[in-house]
Amino acid sequence: MKRYLAWLFLLFLVPAVALAAETPEYNEGIDYQVLTHPQPTTVDTGSVEVVEMFWYGCPHCFHLEPLLKNWLKKKPARVTFIRMPAIFNNPEWQLDATAFYTAEVLGKGEKMHTPLFDAIHVQNRPLHTRDQLMQFFSEFGVSNDEFRNTFDSFTVQAKVQRAADLTRKYEINGVPTIIVDGKYRVDGNMAGGSYENMLKIVDYLVRKEMKENKTTAKSQ
């Protein structure tokens, strides 16, 4: 009888251990950080916003990109993903951010995002000036006048300013950094330098937020 009970205990224990292994628990201050001042999001109630803060010149961001693309294919439908260039006190970061939003406003954001990374990190192509970027954009059917007008537009400059403000408000000190629902920050150091682990932590925080959103909705 004792052997039977021991076997029965193990039968229920093994799935529980396996489930715990599949859904690890992450800890605040170690695996992720809660922002001192949570920021409002742009998504509807019940949805979760995930923001990737990046820089085109960052090799870590470049290597994260393929994993991020796979993650996007599997993310829950209620997760809204936003790319946002980080802007520190560096003209090159601001130039790249302006290029990102120029492509976005021209409706070529998705088409040009990966090629921009590849041009810098695979082709070792210099894209450090406005004229070099203008030449790059011309290869995607953007005329010089169209590039200049968009690059200097109020719309693009406003987006760049907002990215600079949020870089500061998100309290980030490097890239890539991912912000979940305007309140949690995950970076490479917290993930132990593993891009895969970084996205697992993001998944954990997304589930956490969805659960909290559901609880809040029921209590209202």
N, CA and C of each residue as an Amber inpcrd file, in Angstrom:
protein
   660
   0.8370000  -1.2100000   0.0000000   0.0000000   0.0000000   0.0000000
   0.8720000   1.2620000   0.0000000   1.9720000   1.2220000   0.8180000
   2.8720000   2.3680000   0.8760000   3.5230000   2.6140000  -0.4780000
   3.9170000   1.5010000  -1.1390000   4.5260000   1.6360000  -2.4730000
   3.5450000   2.2460000  -3.4580000   2.2880000   1.8340000  -3.3680000
   1.2490000   2.3510000  -4.2750000   1.0540000   3.8500000  -4.0560000
   1.0050000   4.2740000  -2.7790000   0.8220000   5.6900000  -2.4760000
   2.0160000   6.5190000  -2.9350000   3.2290000   5.9470000  -2.7590000
   4.4410000   6.6500000  -3.2100000   4.4240000   6.8040000  -4.7150000
   4.0320000   5.7560000  -5.4270000   3.9530000   5.8040000  -6.8930000
   2.9200000   6.8230000  -7.3460000   1.7850000   6.8710000  -6.6290000
   0.7160000   7.8110000  -6.9650000   1.1790000   9.2530000  -6.7450000
   1.9450000   9.4560000  -5.6600000   2.4740000  10.7930000  -5.3640000
   3.4080000  11.2590000  -6.4870000   4.2750000  10.3670000  -6.9250000
   5.2230000  10.6980000  -7.9970000   4.4830000  10.9720000  -9.3020000
   3.3970000  10.2450000  -9.5130000   2.6120000  10.4080000 -10.7430000
   2.0850000  11.8360000 -10.8650000   1.6480000  12.3920000  -9.7380000
   1.1340000  13.7670000  -9.7420000   2.2490000  14.7910000  -9.6410000
   3.3640000  14.3970000  -9.0490000   4.4740000  15.3290000  -8.8460000
   5.1950000  15.6470000 -10.1410000   5.3970000  14.6430000 -10.9910000
   6.1650000  14.8360000 -12.2250000   5.5540000  15.8850000 -13.1310000
   4.2300000  15.8400000 -13.4340000   3.6450000  16.9180000 -14.2670000
   3.7850000  18.2880000 -13.6280000   3.6810000  18.3580000 -12.2930000
   3.8010000  19.6400000 -11.6150000   5.2080000  20.1990000 -11.7560000
   6.2110000  19.3190000 -11.6270000   7.5970000  19.7490000 -11.7930000
   7.8430000  20.1930000 -13.2160000   7.2960000  19.4440000 -14.1810000
   7.4640000  19.7970000 -15.5870000   6.8220000  21.1380000 -15.8880000
   5.6420000  21.3830000 -15.3080000   4.9500000  22.6520000 -15.5300000
   5.7500000  23.8020000 -14.9370000   6.3450000  23.5930000 -13.7730000
   7.1490000  24.6320000 -13.1420000   8.3690000  24.9470000 -13.9780000
   8.9280000  23.9170000 -14.6200000  10.1060000  24.1190000 -15.4650000
   9.7540000  24.9120000 -16.7100000   8.5170000  24.6800000 -17.2040000
   8.0850000  25.3710000 -18.4200000   7.7180000  26.8220000 -18.1380000
   7.2350000  27.0940000 -16.9190000   6.8040000  28.4490000 -16.5710000
   7.5830000  28.9400000 -15.3560000   8.8340000  29.3140000 -15.5440000
   9.6540000  29.7490000 -14.4120000   9.1320000  31.0430000 -13.8070000
   9.4400000  31.2200000 -12.5600000   9.0620000  32.4440000 -11.8540000
  10.2510000  33.4010000 -11.9010000  10.0050000  34.6270000 -12.3080000
  11.0700000  35.6240000 -12.3680000  10.8580000  36.6400000 -11.2550000
  11.9380000  37.2440000 -10.8240000  11.9010000  38.0920000  -9.6440000
  12.2220000  39.5420000  -9.9580000  11.4140000  40.4260000  -9.3650000
  11.6430000  41.8600000  -9.5110000  12.9950000  42.2480000  -8.9210000
  13.7130000  43.1100000  -9.6230000  15.0100000  43.5620000  -9.1520000
  16.1480000  42.6590000  -9.5730000  15.8060000  41.4640000 -10.0520000
  16.8240000  40.5190000 -10.5360000  16.6500000  40.2760000 -12.0220000
  15.4470000  39.8530000 -12.4020000  15.1680000  39.5260000 -13.8030000
  14.4840000  40.6710000 -14.5450000  13.8450000  41.5420000 -13.8140000
  13.1980000  42.7050000 -14.4030000  13.1070000  43.7890000 -13.3470000
  12.8290000  44.9970000 -13.8010000  12.7290000  46.1330000 -12.8820000
  11.3910000  46.8370000 -13.0750000  10.7660000  47.2010000 -11.9900000
   9.5400000  48.0080000 -12.0650000   9.9590000  49.4700000 -12.1690000
   9.4010000  50.1740000 -13.1360000   9.7600000  51.5750000 -13.3110000
   9.3320000  52.4070000 -12.0970000  10.1580000  53.3530000 -11.7460000
   9.8340000  54.2510000 -10.6380000   8.5570000  55.0240000 -10.9270000
   8.4340000  55.4480000 -12.1870000   7.2300000  56.1790000 -12.6190000
   6.6680000  55.4940000 -13.8600000   5.7180000  54.5670000 -13.6930000
   5.1060000  53.9000000 -14.8450000   4.5430000  54.9120000 -15.8340000
   4.6540000  54.5680000 -17.1190000   4.2320000  55.4740000 -18.1810000
   2.9310000  54.9930000 -18.8320000   2.0890000  55.9150000 -19.2710000
   0.8610000  55.5130000 -19.9710000   1.1890000  54.8030000 -21.2740000
   0.3300000  53.8950000 -21.6570000   0.5310000  53.1550000 -22.9070000
  -0.4250000  53.6710000 -23.9820000  -0.2570000  53.1410000 -25.1800000
  -1.0850000  53.5730000 -26.3090000  -2.1250000  52.5230000 -26.6930000
  -2.2970000  51.4870000 -25.8520000  -3.1880000  50.3800000 -26.2160000
  -4.5070000  50.4750000 -25.4630000  -5.4940000  49.7180000 -25.9570000
  -6.8010000  49.6790000 -25.3180000  -6.7320000  48.8950000 -24.0150000
  -7.6990000  49.1270000 -23.1440000  -7.7940000  48.3890000 -21.8920000
  -7.9080000  46.8930000 -22.1770000  -7.1370000  46.1030000 -21.4580000
  -7.1560000  44.6560000 -21.6660000  -6.0360000  44.1710000 -22.5530000
  -5.4100000  45.0890000 -23.2910000  -4.2710000  44.7340000 -24.1270000
  -2.9810000  45.0830000 -23.3950000  -1.8700000  44.5270000 -23.8730000
  -0.5660000  44.7640000 -23.2590000   0.3730000  45.3320000 -24.3090000
   1.0600000  46.4050000 -23.9660000   2.0000000  47.0520000 -24.8710000
   3.4280000  46.5680000 -24.5700000   4.1400000  46.1870000 -25.6180000
   5.5460000  45.7890000 -25.4960000   6.3630000  46.7040000 -26.4010000
   7.3010000  47.4390000 -25.8080000   8.1140000  48.4010000 -26.5520000
   9.5690000  47.9480000 -26.5630000  10.1360000  47.7970000 -27.7580000
  11.5680000  47.4980000 -27.8810000  12.3250000  48.8060000 -28.0960000
  13.2340000  49.1110000 -27.1900000  14.1070000  50.2710000 -27.3330000
  15.4120000  49.7790000 -27.9590000  15.8040000  50.3780000 -29.0860000
  16.9550000  49.8690000 -29.8230000  17.7500000  51.0090000 -30.4430000
  18.9020000  50.6600000 -31.0080000  19.7040000  51.5830000 -31.8120000
  20.2550000  50.7980000 -32.9910000  20.1830000  51.3730000 -34.1800000
  20.6580000  50.6630000 -35.3670000  22.1440000  50.3180000 -35.2870000
  22.9160000  51.1140000 -34.5760000  24.3430000  50.8490000 -34.4740000
  24.7160000  49.8070000 -33.4370000  23.7420000  49.2870000 -32.7040000
  23.9980000  48.3400000 -31.6110000  24.0530000  46.9030000 -32.1310000
  25.1930000  46.2050000 -31.9770000  25.2890000  44.8200000 -32.4410000
  24.3620000  43.8810000 -31.6760000  24.0990000  44.1870000 -30.4050000
  23.1960000  43.3440000 -29.6190000  21.7680000  43.4390000 -30.1560000
  21.3580000  44.6470000 -30.5310000  20.0270000  44.8280000 -31.1320000
  19.9320000  44.0710000 -32.4540000  21.0120000  44.1030000 -33.2130000
  21.0650000  43.3980000 -34.4960000  20.8860000  41.8940000 -34.2950000
  21.5360000  41.3360000 -33.2860000  21.4430000  39.8900000 -33.0370000
  20.1140000  39.4990000 -32.3970000  19.4880000  40.4310000 -31.7010000
  18.1670000  40.1510000 -31.1240000  17.0870000  40.0960000 -32.2000000
  17.2720000  40.8210000 -33.2770000  16.2340000  41.0070000 -34.2920000
  15.6350000  39.7030000 -34.8250000  16.4310000  38.6810000 -35.2260000
  15.8140000  37.4410000 -35.7340000  14.9510000  36.7390000 -34.6900000
  15.3930000  36.7340000 -33.4370000  14.6080000  36.1110000 -32.3680000
  13.3280000  36.8960000 -32.1140000  13.4320000  38.2070000 -32.2240000
  12.2720000  39.0610000 -32.0220000  11.2300000  38.8220000 -33.1170000
  11.6990000  38.6060000 -34.3380000  10.7720000  38.3210000 -35.4420000
  10.0130000  37.0260000 -35.1930000  10.7070000  36.0150000 -34.6780000
  10.0350000  34.7510000 -34.3530000   9.0550000  34.9400000 -33.2100000
   9.4470000  35.7520000 -32.2250000   8.5640000  36.0210000 -31.0910000
   7.2840000  36.7060000 -31.5550000   7.4030000  37.6050000 -32.5100000
   6.2380000  38.3370000 -33.0150000   5.2220000  37.4140000 -33.6840000
   5.7020000  36.3240000 -34.2740000   4.7970000  35.3720000 -34.9210000
   3.9550000  34.6090000 -33.9070000   4.4410000  34.5290000 -32.6610000
   3.7740000  33.7030000 -31.6450000   3.0980000  34.5190000 -30.5480000
   3.3200000  35.8120000 -30.5410000   2.7860000  36.6350000 -29.4480000
   1.2660000  36.5880000 -29.4080000   0.6770000  36.7420000 -28.2240000
  -0.7870000  36.7810000 -28.1210000  -1.3680000  37.9400000 -28.9290000
  -2.5730000  37.7540000 -29.4030000  -3.2170000  38.7810000 -30.2380000
  -3.4110000  40.0850000 -29.4800000  -3.5400000  40.0080000 -28.1550000
  -3.7870000  41.2120000 -27.3540000  -2.5040000  41.9460000 -26.9690000
  -1.3840000  41.5180000 -27.5440000  -0.1150000  42.2120000 -27.3000000
   0.1810000  43.1230000 -28.4860000   0.3830000  44.4000000 -28.2150000
   0.7490000  45.3720000 -29.2420000   2.2460000  45.6450000 -29.1310000
   2.9710000  45.3750000 -30.2140000   4.4230000  45.5450000 -30.2240000
   4.7960000  46.8560000 -30.9100000   5.7020000  47.5980000 -30.2910000
   6.1450000  48.8850000 -30.8370000   7.6670000  48.9440000 -30.8200000
   8.2540000  49.2780000 -31.9520000   9.6920000  49.5570000 -31.9900000
   9.8920000  51.0460000 -31.7070000  10.8740000  51.3440000 -30.8800000
  11.1560000  52.7420000 -30.5710000  12.6650000  52.9330000 -30.4490000
  13.2450000  53.8040000 -31.2670000  14.6850000  54.0580000 -31.1520000
  15.0110000  54.8110000 -29.8780000  15.9830000  54.3000000 -29.1450000
  16.4440000  55.0090000 -27.9440000  17.2950000  56.1980000 -28.3720000
  17.2080000  57.2690000 -27.6060000  17.9870000  58.4680000 -27.9320000
  18.6500000  58.9830000 -26.6620000  19.9630000  58.8070000 -26.5980000
  20.7480000  59.3840000 -25.5190000  21.3750000  60.6790000 -26.0450000
  22.2270000  61.2690000 -25.2570000  22.8430000  62.5400000 -25.6460000
  23.9720000  62.2770000 -26.6490000  23.5710000  61.8500000 -27.8420000
  24.5330000  61.4820000 -28.8800000  23.9050000  61.7820000 -30.2410000
  24.5400000  62.6130000 -31.0670000  23.9540000  62.9920000 -32.3630000
  23.6820000  61.8040000 -33.2760000  24.5220000  60.7730000 -33.2010000
  24.3340000  59.6200000 -34.0830000  23.0690000  58.8440000 -33.7350000
  22.7670000  58.7340000 -32.4330000  21.5380000  58.0610000 -32.0210000
  20.3220000  58.8500000 -32.5060000  20.4040000  60.1720000 -32.4330000
  19.2920000  61.0030000 -32.8980000  19.1380000  60.9080000 -34.4080000
  20.2580000  60.8450000 -35.1320000  20.2080000  60.7040000 -36.5880000
  19.5230000  59.4040000 -36.9800000  19.9120000  58.3190000 -36.3260000
  19.3110000  57.0160000 -36.6360000  17.8270000  56.9830000 -36.2750000
  17.4770000  57.6320000 -35.1690000  16.0680000  57.6920000 -34.7780000
  15.2530000  58.4710000 -35.8050000  15.8440000  59.5400000 -36.3200000
  15.1640000  60.3350000 -37.3460000  14.9920000  59.5270000 -38.6300000
  15.9950000  58.7280000 -38.9610000  15.8890000  57.8450000 -40.1340000
  14.7750000  56.8260000 -39.9330000  14.6800000  56.2480000 -38.7330000
  13.6400000  55.2620000 -38.4330000  12.2520000  55.8600000 -38.6260000
  12.0330000  57.0540000 -38.0690000  10.7060000  57.6640000 -38.1670000
  10.4340000  58.2250000 -39.5620000  11.4750000  58.5960000 -40.2880000
  11.2900000  59.0160000 -41.6790000  10.7510000  57.8460000 -42.4990000
  11.3520000  56.6720000 -42.3150000  10.8770000  55.4810000 -43.0190000
   9.4480000  55.1380000 -42.6090000   9.1530000  55.2890000 -41.3170000
   7.8070000  54.9710000 -40.8220000   6.7650000  55.9030000 -41.4380000
   7.0370000  57.2000000 -41.4300000   6.0830000  58.1760000 -41.9730000
   5.8900000  57.9690000 -43.4770000   6.9360000  57.5390000 -44.1650000
   6.8430000  57.2880000 -45.6020000   6.1620000  55.9480000 -45.9210000
   5.7840000  55.2080000 -44.8760000   5.1310000  53.9150000 -45.0870000
   6.0900000  52.8120000 -45.4860000   7.3840000  52.9920000 -45.1740000
   8.3860000  52.0070000 -45.5520000   9.1210000  51.4440000 -44.3300000
   8.5180000  51.6070000 -43.1590000   9.1760000  51.1960000 -41.9280000
   9.5470000  49.7280000 -41.8900000   8.5750000  48.8480000 -42.1260000
   8.8350000  47.4110000 -42.0810000   9.7740000  46.9820000 -43.2100000
   9.6170000  47.6000000 -44.3560000  10.4340000  47.2400000 -45.5220000
  11.9000000  47.6120000 -45.3280000  12.1640000  48.6950000 -44.6020000
  13.5310000  49.2050000 -44.4900000  14.2260000  48.8450000 -43.1790000
  13.4810000  48.3490000 -42.1950000  14.0510000  48.1280000 -40.8680000
  15.2140000  47.1310000 -40.8880000  14.9750000  45.9380000 -41.3970000
  16.0440000  44.9300000 -41.4500000  17.1680000  45.3360000 -42.3980000
  16.8790000  45.8570000 -43.5950000  17.9660000  46.3210000 -44.4700000
  18.8660000  47.3710000 -43.8280000  18.3050000  48.2420000 -42.9800000
  19.1350000  49.2210000 -42.2880000  20.1200000  48.5390000 -41.3380000
  19.6270000  47.5770000 -40.5890000  20.5060000  46.7960000 -39.7170000
  21.5870000  46.0850000 -40.5380000  21.1670000  45.4420000 -41.6250000
  22.1170000  44.6850000 -42.4470000  23.1730000  45.5930000 -43.0790000
  22.7460000  46.7560000 -43.5240000  23.6880000  47.6880000 -44.1580000
  24.8140000  48.0530000 -43.1940000  24.4600000  48.2210000 -41.9290000
  25.4530000  48.6280000 -40.9290000  26.2940000  47.4590000 -40.4450000
  25.6560000  46.3300000 -40.1300000  26.3550000  45.2450000 -39.4410000
  26.8420000  44.1240000 -40.3560000  26.2800000  44.0240000 -41.5370000
  26.7190000  42.9780000 -42.4710000  27.5770000  43.5690000 -43.5830000
  27.0880000  44.6630000 -44.1580000  27.8040000  45.2840000 -45.2830000
  28.8400000  46.3120000 -44.8340000  28.8520000  46.6260000 -43.5210000
  29.7660000  47.6540000 -42.9850000  29.6660000  48.9620000 -43.7720000
  28.4460000  49.3020000 -44.0960000  28.2020000  50.4920000 -44.9020000
  28.1100000  51.7290000 -44.0080000  28.8170000  52.7900000 -44.3170000
  28.7270000  54.0010000 -43.4940000  27.4070000  54.7310000 -43.7200000
  26.6420000  54.8680000 -42.6530000  25.3810000  55.6080000 -42.7000000
  25.3780000  56.6020000 -41.5410000  26.4140000  57.4210000 -41.5120000
  26.6240000  58.3150000 -40.3740000  26.1900000  59.7460000 -40.6390000
  25.7790000  60.0330000 -41.8800000  25.3790000  61.4010000 -42.2040000
  24.0180000  61.3950000 -42.8710000  23.4280000  62.5540000 -42.9070000
  22.1300000  62.7180000 -43.5620000  22.2150000  62.3690000 -45.0490000
  23.2900000  62.7820000 -45.7190000  23.4350000  62.5080000 -47.1520000
  23.6020000  61.0140000 -47.4170000  24.3210000  60.3220000 -46.5410000
  24.4730000  58.8690000 -46.7120000  23.1380000  58.1630000 -46.5260000
  22.3550000  58.6330000 -45.5760000  21.0200000  58.0670000 -45.3740000
  20.1040000  58.3800000 -46.5570000  20.2320000  59.5790000 -47.1090000
  19.4150000  59.9600000 -48.2540000  19.6910000  59.0380000 -49.4410000
  20.9560000  58.6930000 -49.6450000  21.3110000  57.7620000 -50.7140000
  20.7090000  56.3840000 -50.4490000  20.7600000  55.9610000 -49.2040000
  20.1900000  54.6660000 -48.8300000  18.6880000  54.6490000 -49.0880000
  17.9950000  55.7040000 -48.7180000  16.5470000  55.7870000 -48.9280000
  16.2070000  55.7930000 -50.4180000  17.0700000  56.3740000 -51.2360000
  16.8100000  56.4260000 -52.6830000  16.7420000  55.0290000 -53.2790000
  17.4260000  54.0800000 -52.6540000  17.4090000  52.6920000 -53.1270000
  16.0800000  52.0100000 -52.8380000  15.2340000  52.6730000 -52.0860000
  13.9000000  52.1500000 -51.7740000  12.8140000  53.0270000 -52.4130000
  13.2120000  53.7590000 -53.4500000  12.2470000  54.5340000 -54.2220000
  11.8770000  55.8740000 -53.6210000  12.6880000  56.3880000 -52.6900000
  12.4010000  57.6830000 -52.0710000  13.2710000  58.7480000 -52.7340000
  12.6260000  59.7560000 -53.3210000  13.3870000  60.8190000 -53.9730000
  14.0940000  61.6790000 -52.9210000  15.0960000  62.4020000 -53.3590000
  15.8400000  63.2580000 -52.4280000  14.9540000  64.3200000 -51.7900000
  14.0830000  64.9170000 -52.6130000  13.1710000  65.9390000 -52.0760000
  12.2070000  65.3370000 -51.0580000  11.6950000  64.1500000 -51.3730000
  10.7670000  63.4790000 -50.4600000  11.4670000  63.1370000 -49.1460000
  12.7090000  62.7040000 -49.2570000  13.4740000  62.3860000 -48.0590000
  13.6780000  63.6300000 -47.1980000  14.1630000  64.7130000 -47.8180000
  14.4460000  65.9410000 -47.0650000  13.1830000  66.4840000 -46.3910000
  12.0940000  66.5300000 -47.1590000  10.8470000  67.0860000 -46.6240000
  10.3280000  66.2760000 -45.4300000  10.4540000  64.9610000 -45.5280000
   9.9680000  64.0960000 -44.4480000  10.9190000  64.1100000 -43.2640000
  12.2100000  64.0350000 -43.5480000  13.2430000  64.0200000 -42.5150000
  13.1500000  65.2670000 -41.6260000  12.8430000  66.4040000 -42.2570000
  12.7750000  67.6810000 -41.5300000  11.3740000  68.0410000 -41.0620000
  10.4060000  67.1590000 -41.3030000   9.0150000  67.4900000 -41.0120000
   8.7380000  67.5610000 -39.5190000   7.6880000  68.3050000 -39.1760000
   7.2640000  68.4190000 -37.7810000   6.8570000  67.0540000 -37.2420000
   6.1920000  66.2550000 -38.0670000   5.7240000  64.9360000 -37.6360000
   6.8800000  64.0590000 -37.1820000   7.9240000  63.9920000 -37.9890000
   9.0890000  63.1640000 -37.6500000   9.7940000  63.7210000 -36.4190000
   9.9920000  65.0350000 -36.3780000  10.6950000  65.6300000 -35.2460000
   9.9220000  65.4320000 -33.9390000   8.5970000  65.4530000 -34.0160000
   7.7870000  65.2240000 -32.8190000   7.9470000  63.7930000 -32.3230000
   8.0090000  62.8400000 -33.2540000   8.2190000  61.4330000 -32.8870000
   9.5990000  61.2370000 -32.2650000  10.5940000  61.9030000 -32.8210000
  11.9540000  61.8150000 -32.2810000  11.9910000  62.3860000 -30.8640000
  11.3290000  63.5040000 -30.6580000  11.3100000  64.1220000 -29.3320000
  10.6220000  63.2220000 -28.3160000   9.5360000  62.5800000 -28.7350000
   8.8250000  61.6700000 -27.8290000   9.7060000  60.4780000 -27.4660000
  10.4350000  59.9450000 -28.4460000  11.3390000  58.8210000 -28.1750000
  12.4290000  59.2310000 -27.1920000  12.9470000  60.4490000 -27.3520000
  13.9760000  60.9510000 -26.4380000  13.4070000  61.0860000 -25.0190000
  12.1810000  61.5830000 -24.9100000  11.5400000  61.7370000 -23.6030000
  11.3330000  60.3790000 -22.9300000  10.8640000  59.4030000 -23.7050000
  10.5880000  58.0870000 -23.1300000  11.8670000  57.3200000 -22.8140000
  12.9320000  57.5750000 -23.5710000  14.2200000  56.9710000 -23.2240000
  14.5930000  57.3490000 -21.7970000  14.3440000  58.6060000 -21.4590000
  14.6450000  59.0820000 -20.1000000  13.6340000  58.5470000 -19.0920000
  12.3550000  58.5960000 -19.4230000  11.3180000  58.1860000 -18.4760000
  11.3160000  56.6770000 -18.2260000  11.7440000  55.9010000 -19.2190000
  11.8540000  54.4540000 -19.0360000  13.0880000  54.0730000 -18.2210000
  13.9290000  55.0710000 -17.9330000  15.1000000  54.8790000 -17.0630000
  16.0820000  53.8520000 -17.6260000  16.2350000  53.8220000 -18.9330000
  17.1330000  52.8400000 -19.5230000  18.5460000  53.4170000 -19.6110000
  19.5260000  52.5320000 -19.5720000  20.9190000  52.9720000 -19.7090000
  21.6660000  52.2240000 -20.7980000  20.9360000  51.4480000 -21.5970000
  21.5430000  50.7270000 -22.7080000  20.4800000  50.0340000 -23.5280000
  20.8870000  49.4830000 -24.6540000  19.9730000  48.7630000 -25.5280000
  20.5940000  47.4130000 -25.9130000  19.7500000  46.4390000 -26.2740000
  18.2890000  46.5140000 -26.3290000  17.6690000  46.4520000 -24.9360000
  16.5920000  47.1780000 -24.7870000  15.7790000  47.1460000 -23.5700000
  14.3250000  47.0090000 -23.9960000  13.5760000  46.2090000 -23.2620000
  12.1600000  46.0180000 -23.5840000  11.3090000  46.4780000 -22.4090000
  10.3160000  47.2860000 -22.7180000   9.3960000  47.8160000 -21.7140000
   8.0390000  47.1250000 -21.8900000   7.5350000  46.5480000 -20.8100000
   6.2460000  45.8450000 -20.8690000   5.1810000  46.6720000 -20.1590000
   4.1920000  47.0560000 -20.9290000   3.0090000  47.7720000 -20.4370000
   3.3370000  49.0520000 -19.6740000   4.4180000  49.6980000 -20.0570000
   4.7640000  50.9790000 -19.4520000   5.2290000  50.9100000 -18.0170000
   5.4370000  49.6910000 -17.4850000   5.7980000  49.5940000 -16.0630000
   6.9620000  48.6620000 -15.7520000   7.2850000  47.7290000 -16.6540000
   8.3780000  46.7940000 -16.3920000   9.4990000  46.9800000 -17.4200000
  10.7400000  46.9100000 -16.9530000  11.8960000  47.0540000 -17.8350000
  12.7440000  45.7830000 -17.7910000  13.1020000  45.2840000 -18.9770000
  13.9620000  44.1000000 -19.0920000  15.1200000  44.4610000 -20.0050000
  16.3530000  44.1740000 -19.5740000  17.5040000  44.4280000 -20.4450000
  18.4130000  43.2040000 -20.4920000  19.4560000  43.2890000 -21.2910000
  20.3330000  42.1510000 -21.4940000  21.0430000  41.7030000 -20.2350000
  21.4370000  42.6390000 -19.3900000  22.1230000  42.2780000 -18.1530000
  21.2200000  41.4670000 -17.2320000  19.9630000  41.8840000 -17.1210000
  19.0230000  41.1520000 -16.2760000  18.7570000  39.7570000 -16.8210000
  18.8370000  39.6190000 -18.1500000  18.5790000  38.3290000 -18.7880000
  19.8350000  37.4710000 -18.8630000  20.9150000  37.9170000 -18.2100000
  22.1540000  37.1450000 -18.2160000  22.8470000  37.1230000 -19.5570000
  22.5850000  38.1480000 -20.3860000  23.2090000  38.2150000 -21.6940000
  22.5790000  37.2970000 -22.7220000  21.4620000  36.6640000 -22.3690000
  20.7870000  35.7290000 -23.2800000  19.5640000  36.3930000 -23.8990000
  19.5390000  36.4720000 -25.2330000  18.3850000  37.0620000 -25.9130000
  17.1580000  36.1810000 -25.7270000  17.3650000  34.8570000 -25.7400000
  16.2450000  33.9350000 -25.5430000  15.6130000  34.1370000 -24.1720000
  16.4640000  34.2730000 -23.1440000  15.9540000  34.4720000 -21.7920000
  15.2570000  35.8220000 -21.6540000  15.7750000  36.8070000 -22.3630000
  15.1690000  38.1360000 -22.3360000  13.7140000  38.0600000 -22.7940000
  13.4720000  37.3190000 -23.8590000  12.1110000  37.2040000 -24.3850000
  11.2390000  36.3190000 -23.4970000  11.8540000  35.3580000 -22.7960000
  11.0890000  34.5370000 -21.8520000  10.6050000  35.4010000 -20.6850000
  11.4560000  36.3110000 -20.2380000  11.0490000  37.2190000 -19.1660000
   9.9180000  38.1300000 -19.6460000  10.0240000  38.5900000 -20.8830000
   8.9640000  39.4140000 -21.4650000   7.6540000  38.6310000 -21.4980000
   7.7100000  37.3670000 -21.9240000   6.5070000  36.5260000 -21.9530000
   5.9020000  36.4030000 -20.5570000   6.7530000  36.2150000 -19.5660000
   6.2880000  36.1000000 -18.1790000   5.5570000  37.3790000 -17.7560000
   6.1380000  38.5290000 -18.0850000   5.5270000  39.8070000 -17.7010000
   4.2350000  40.0700000 -18.4630000   4.1870000  39.6450000 -19.7090000
   2.9510000  39.7720000 -20.4970000   1.8400000  38.9600000 -19.8420000
   2.1460000  37.7130000 -19.4660000   1.1380000  36.8740000 -18.7940000
   0.7090000  37.4980000 -17.4740000   1.6660000  38.0510000 -16.7640000
   1.3810000  38.7040000 -15.4840000   0.4130000  39.8710000 -15.6780000
   0.6730000  40.6880000 -16.6970000  -0.1860000  41.8370000 -16.9670000
  -1.5780000  41.4090000 -17.4240000  -1.6350000  40.3900000 -18.2620000
  -2.9400000  39.9080000 -18.7410000  -3.7750000  39.3860000 -17.5790000
  -3.1090000  38.6990000 -16.6660000  -3.8140000  38.1730000 -15.4920000
  -4.3190000  39.3110000 -14.6160000  -3.4770000  40.3310000 -14.4260000
  -3.8840000  41.4800000 -13.6120000  -5.0070000  42.2640000 -14.2870000
  -4.9280000  42.3930000 -15.6210000  -5.9870000  43.0880000 -16.3500000
  -7.3250000  42.3600000 -16.2010000  -7.2700000  41.0300000 -16.2550000
  -8.4910000  40.2400000 -16.1360000  -9.0770000  40.3780000 -14.7310000
  -8.2090000  40.3560000 -13.7190000  -8.6600000  40.5080000 -12.3410000
  -9.2940000  41.8730000 -12.1090000  -8.6620000  42.9020000 -12.6770000
  -9.1880000  44.2630000 -12.5390000 -10.5470000  44.4030000 -13.2100000
 -10.6790000  43.7830000 -14.4060000 -11.9380000  43.8700000 -15.1460000
 -13.0620000  43.1960000 -14.3740000 -12.7760000  42.0810000 -13.6970000
 -13.8100000  41.3560000 -12.9440000 -14.2580000  42.1470000 -11.7140000
 -13.3420000  42.8870000 -11.1320000 -13.6640000  43.6340000  -9.9120000
 -14.4310000  44.9190000 -10.1750000 -14.4930000  45.3160000 -11.4220000
 -15.1750000  46.5880000 -11.7650000 -16.6670000  46.3590000 -12.0020000
